[in-house]
């Protein structure tokens, strides 16, 4: 029973991350694209209106994911949140900046240019650093015998992590462009620009995914050995990611905004699934190099040290996991019902009468 609950919570945390990257991904992408697709005050108000009813509810998935990691795997939570402290604070400040900017941009006209920039920067930083964090975890981080991170902030900004950060960034932008194409008034210049960005960044998404995949297979993968037992499933998710890309490309070519948005979201789903499969049963794997400052200086074929934090050596008690499972069975359906109601209420394109100076 205990082992089942440990695996279950590993999967549930992956589901929470999928929920976050699907729902808040298009918010972040819309914010990044804000100065490039919205040229007039009316278009800016339309972009803010497109994400206004959703962004705060979408961030709940990130908060829940962090809470679930703490409640289920406290040592992994401690290592990740203390080791990645500066990066996490930058993400937090970015999300706060974005939240304030969304509310203030259309109301504080004196500082409107500042809030417009803050909206974009506050969306760009989390989108990049989330991917960089995942890249570091995939390749392993520098852990000491106590399981504590012993690198620095700039050690996290290594080439593979930054490539994963760009992958996350491009995926969010693609989602954001697809969402704006879905919500903008049909035939408007905003719709045309968003559609163009959607097509452009979807191609960039495939290019970056290919580069990251090659890097993973030939530079990162040789260090794993038999440490990660679900790697065949990771390859399945990688294949599904490519299939999802082609499906979304097909709907984009047909100019079907709804189906293209849904199809575009297949990519982040498969990316998180691929990440989870490539890690299992690890939560925070240790880098293979014993010095462990720049984790990309790894000798191919080197054995992984016995320092990795896994779902088996860093989980909380069986009773804690059982209570959390019961609470989740009650709470998760309520959250899903809330999102269904919210997206149903605000479905469809934004109408002229809904656009105001604020949102």
VENVENPE-V561281 format. One record per residue. N is the residue number from 1. RES is the residue in one small letter. D_CENTER is the distance of its C-alpha to the mean C-alpha in Angstrom with 1 decimal. Layout:
BEGIN
N:RES:D_CENTER / N:RES:D_CENTER
END
This chain:
BEGIN
1:x:30.8 / 2:x:29.1 / 3:x:27.5 / 4:x:26.3 / 5:x:24.7 / 6:x:22.9 / 7:x:21.5 / 8:x:20.7 / 9:x:18.6 / 10:x:16.7 / 11:x:15.9 / 12:x:15.4 / 13:x:12.7 / 14:x:10.9 / 15:x:11.6 / 16:x:10.4 / 17:x:6.8 / 18:x:7.4 / 19:x:8.9 / 20:x:6.5 / 21:x:3.9 / 22:x:7.5 / 23:x:9.3 / 24:x:7.9 / 25:x:6.3 / 26:x:10.1 / 27:x:11.2 / 28:x:9.6 / 29:x:10.9 / 30:x:14.2 / 31:x:14.6 / 32:x:14.4 / 33:x:16.8 / 34:x:19.0 / 35:x:21.8 / 36:x:21.9 / 37:x:22.3 / 38:x:24.0 / 39:x:27.4 / 40:x:29.5 / 41:x:29.3 / 42:x:29.3 / 43:x:26.3 / 44:x:24.4 / 45:x:25.3 / 46:x:24.2 / 47:x:20.6 / 48:x:20.6 / 49:x:22.1 / 50:x:19.6 / 51:x:16.8 / 52:x:19.3 / 53:x:19.8 / 54:x:16.2 / 55:x:13.9 / 56:x:15.5 / 57:x:15.4 / 58:x:11.7 / 59:x:11.0 / 60:x:13.3 / 61:x:10.8 / 62:x:9.2 / 63:x:12.9 / 64:x:13.9 / 65:x:11.6 / 66:x:13.1 / 67:x:16.5 / 68:x:16.4 / 69:x:15.8 / 70:x:18.7 / 71:x:20.9 / 72:x:20.5 / 73:x:20.1 / 74:x:21.5 / 75:x:22.3 / 76:x:18.8 / 77:x:17.5 / 78:x:20.4 / 79:x:19.7 / 80:x:16.0 / 81:x:16.6 / 82:x:19.9 / 83:x:19.2 / 84:x:16.0 / 85:x:17.8 / 86:x:18.1 / 87:x:14.5 / 88:x:13.5 / 89:x:16.3 / 90:x:15.2 / 91:x:11.8 / 92:x:14.0 / 93:x:16.5 / 94:x:14.2 / 95:x:13.1 / 96:x:16.8 / 97:x:18.0 / 98:x:16.0 / 99:x:17.3 / 100:x:20.8 / 101:x:20.8 / 102:x:20.0 / 103:x:22.9 / 104:x:25.2 / 105:x:24.9 / 106:x:27.2 / 107:x:29.6 / 108:x:30.3 / 109:x:31.9 / 110:x:33.4 / 111:x:30.0 / 112:x:28.2 / 113:x:27.4 / 114:x:26.0 / 115:x:23.7 / 116:x:22.6 / 117:x:21.7 / 118:x:20.0 / 119:x:17.9 / 120:x:16.7 / 121:x:16.4 / 122:x:14.6 / 123:x:11.9 / 124:x:12.0 / 125:x:11.8 / 126:x:8.6 / 127:x:6.8 / 128:x:9.0 / 129:x:9.2 / 130:x:5.9 / 131:x:6.5 / 132:x:10.1 / 133:x:9.9 / 134:x:8.8 / 135:x:11.5 / 136:x:13.9 / 137:x:13.6 / 138:x:14.2 / 139:x:17.2 / 140:x:18.5 / 141:x:19.2 / 142:x:22.6 / 143:x:23.9 / 144:x:27.5 / 145:x:29.7 / 146:x:28.6 / 147:x:24.9 / 148:x:24.1 / 149:x:22.2 / 150:x:24.8 / 151:x:23.2 / 152:x:22.5 / 153:x:19.7 / 154:x:20.7 / 155:x:20.7 / 156:x:16.9 / 157:x:17.0 / 158:x:18.6 / 159:x:18.6 / 160:x:16.3 / 161:x:13.6 / 162:x:14.0 / 163:x:14.0 / 164:x:10.6 / 165:x:9.6 / 166:x:11.4 / 167:x:9.9 / 168:x:6.3 / 169:x:8.7 / 170:x:10.9 / 171:x:8.7 / 172:x:7.7 / 173:x:11.4 / 174:x:12.6 / 175:x:11.2 / 176:x:12.7 / 177:x:15.9 / 178:x:16.2 / 179:x:16.0 / 180:x:18.5 / 181:x:20.7 / 182:x:20.7 / 183:x:21.6 / 184:x:23.9 / 185:x:27.6 / 186:x:28.6 / 187:x:30.7 / 188:x:29.6 / 189:x:28.8 / 190:x:25.3 / 191:x:24.8 / 192:x:26.2 / 193:x:24.1 / 194:x:20.8 / 195:x:22.0 / 196:x:22.9 / 197:x:19.6 / 198:x:17.9 / 199:x:20.3 / 200:x:20.1 / 201:x:16.4 / 202:x:16.2 / 203:x:18.9 / 204:x:17.1 / 205:x:14.0 / 206:x:16.6 / 207:x:18.3 / 208:x:15.4 / 209:x:14.5 / 210:x:18.2 / 211:x:18.5 / 212:x:15.8 / 213:x:17.4 / 214:x:20.8 / 215:x:20.0 / 216:x:18.6 / 217:x:21.7 / 218:x:24.3 / 219:x:23.3 / 220:x:20.8 / 221:x:22.0 / 222:x:25.6 / 223:x:25.0 / 224:x:23.9 / 225:x:27.2 / 226:x:27.4 / 227:x:24.9 / 228:x:22.1 / 229:x:23.8 / 230:x:21.3 / 231:x:20.8 / 232:x:22.6 / 233:x:20.0 / 234:x:17.3 / 235:x:19.6 / 236:x:19.8 / 237:x:16.1 / 238:x:16.4 / 239:x:19.3 / 240:x:17.7 / 241:x:14.9 / 242:x:17.9 / 243:x:19.7 / 244:x:16.9 / 245:x:17.0 / 246:x:20.8 / 247:x:20.8 / 248:x:18.7 / 249:x:21.0 / 250:x:24.0 / 251:x:23.1 / 252:x:22.4 / 253:x:25.9 / 254:x:27.4 / 255:x:25.9 / 256:x:24.7 / 257:x:22.0 / 258:x:21.1 / 259:x:20.9 / 260:x:19.1 / 261:x:16.3 / 262:x:16.2 / 263:x:16.4 / 264:x:13.7 / 265:x:11.3 / 266:x:12.8 / 267:x:11.0 / 268:x:7.4 / 269:x:9.5 / 270:x:11.6 / 271:x:9.2 / 272:x:8.1 / 273:x:11.8 / 274:x:13.0 / 275:x:11.4 / 276:x:12.9 / 277:x:16.1 / 278:x:16.5 / 279:x:16.3 / 280:x:18.5 / 281:x:20.5 / 282:x:19.0 / 283:x:16.6 / 284:x:17.2 / 285:x:19.5 / 286:x:22.1 / 287:x:22.6 / 288:x:25.8 / 289:x:27.5 / 290:x:29.6 / 291:x:29.4 / 292:x:25.7 / 293:x:25.0 / 294:x:23.5 / 295:x:21.9 / 296:x:22.1 / 297:x:25.8 / 298:x:26.1 / 299:x:29.2 / 300:x:28.6 / 301:x:29.9 / 302:x:29.9 / 303:x:29.6 / 304:x:26.8 / 305:x:28.3 / 306:x:28.6 / 307:x:26.3 / 308:x:23.0 / 309:x:21.6 / 310:x:21.5 / 311:x:21.3 / 312:x:25.1 / 313:x:26.0 / 314:x:23.6 / 315:x:23.6 / 316:x:25.5 / 317:x:28.6 / 318:x:29.1 / 319:x:30.3 / 320:x:27.1 / 321:x:24.9 / 322:x:27.4 / 323:x:27.5 / 324:x:23.7 / 325:x:23.8 / 326:x:26.5 / 327:x:24.7 / 328:x:21.5 / 329:x:23.9 / 330:x:25.2 / 331:x:22.2 / 332:x:19.5 / 333:x:21.9 / 334:x:22.6 / 335:x:19.0 / 336:x:18.8 / 337:x:22.2 / 338:x:21.2 / 339:x:18.3 / 340:x:20.9 / 341:x:23.5 / 342:x:21.3 / 343:x:20.2 / 344:x:23.7 / 345:x:25.3 / 346:x:23.4 / 347:x:23.5 / 348:x:25.0 / 349:x:25.3 / 350:x:26.0 / 351:x:29.8 / 352:x:31.9 / 353:x:33.2 / 354:x:29.7 / 355:x:29.0 / 356:x:30.3 / 357:x:30.1 / 358:x:27.5 / 359:x:25.2
END
